[in-house]
Amino acid sequence: MAITEKSRHELYQRLEKILGPDEATTLMELLPPVGWADVATKEDLHQLESRIDLRFENLESKLNAELANVRTEMANLAAEFHSTMRTNTFLLFGGMAALTGVVTAITSLA
C-alpha cells in the first residue's frame, strides 16, 4: 500500500484524538516523509560505497595507464630532440669548417 499525504493526514487526525496534538505531532515527525521503501539502509550505502570505490579504482588504473603513455611519448620526444640537435650541431660545425677552409683558400690566393 502506497502512503499518500491523505493517508498520513488521516493517521495524524486519528493519533491526535487518541494521544493528543503534541504526542501525535511527535510520532508523525518520527516517520519518514516517504514510504519505507524509499529510505536508504546502511546496506544500501555500503553497496553504493563499494560501487563508487570500484569506479575510482578503474578510473585510477586508466589514468595511470595514460600517464605511462604520456611519459613514454615524452621520453621518445626528448630522445628525438637530442638526436636532431646532435645532427644539427655536427652539420653546423661542418659547415663552419668548410666555410673557414674556403675563406682561408681565398685569402691565401690573394
N, C-alpha and C positions, 0 to 999 in steps of 0.2 A: 504494500500500500504506500503510495506516494504521499508525503507530508506536504500539505499546502498551507498557505497563510490562513485560510479559512479554518482548517482543522486545528492549527496552532492557536488561533484566537478562541475557538470553542473550548479547547483544553484549558486555556488560561481562565476563561469565564467559569468553567467548572471548578478549577482549583481555587479560584477567588471565593466561590461560595463555600467551599469546604474548609480551606486553610486561612482565608483572609487575603487582602490585597498584597501586603508586604511579603508574606511567605510564597504566594503564587508567583509574584514577580521574581523572587529569588530562585525558585525552582525553574521557571521558564528561562532565566538567564544561564542556567547550567546546561541547558540543551543546546546543541549546535544549531546555527541558523539554517542549516540544510539537513537533508537526511543523513543518517549514519554511513550510508554507502559512499557519500561524497567526502567523508573525513579520511585523511591520510593516517595510516597507522605507522608505528615505528618500523615494522617490517617493510612497508611501502617505502619509507625513507631510506632504509638500509639498501633495498634493491636499487633505488634511484642513485644512491651514492656509489654503489658498485658499477652501475652503467656509466656514470659520469667518470669514475676513475678509469674504466676501460677505455673510454673515448679519449681521455687525456693521455693515457699510455700510448694509444695508437697514434695520436697526433704528435706526441713527443718522438716516437720512433720514426715517423715520416719526416719530421723536422730535422732529426739527427742525420737521416739519410741524405736529405737535400743539402744540409750543411757540409757533409762529407763530399758531396759532388761539387759544391762551390769551392771548397778548399782544394780539391784536385784540379779543377779548372784554373784556379788562381796560381797553383804551382806550375801548371803547364804554360800559362801565360808568362810567368816570371822566367821560366827556362827559355821560352821562345824570345823574350825580350833580351835576355843576356846573350843568346846566340846571335841575334840580329845586331846588337851593339858591338859584339866582338868582331863580326864580319865588317861592319861599317868602320870600325876603328882601323882594322888592317887595310881596308880599301883607302881610307883617308891618308894613313901613313905611307902607303904605296904610292898614291897619287902625289903626295908631297915630295917623296924621294925622287920620283920621276921628274917632277917639275924642277926640283933642285938640280938634277942632272942636266936638264935642258938649259936652265939658266946658266949653269956653270960652263956648259959647252959653248953657249952663245958668247959669254963674256971672255972665254979663252980664245975664241976666234977673232975677237975684235982687237 
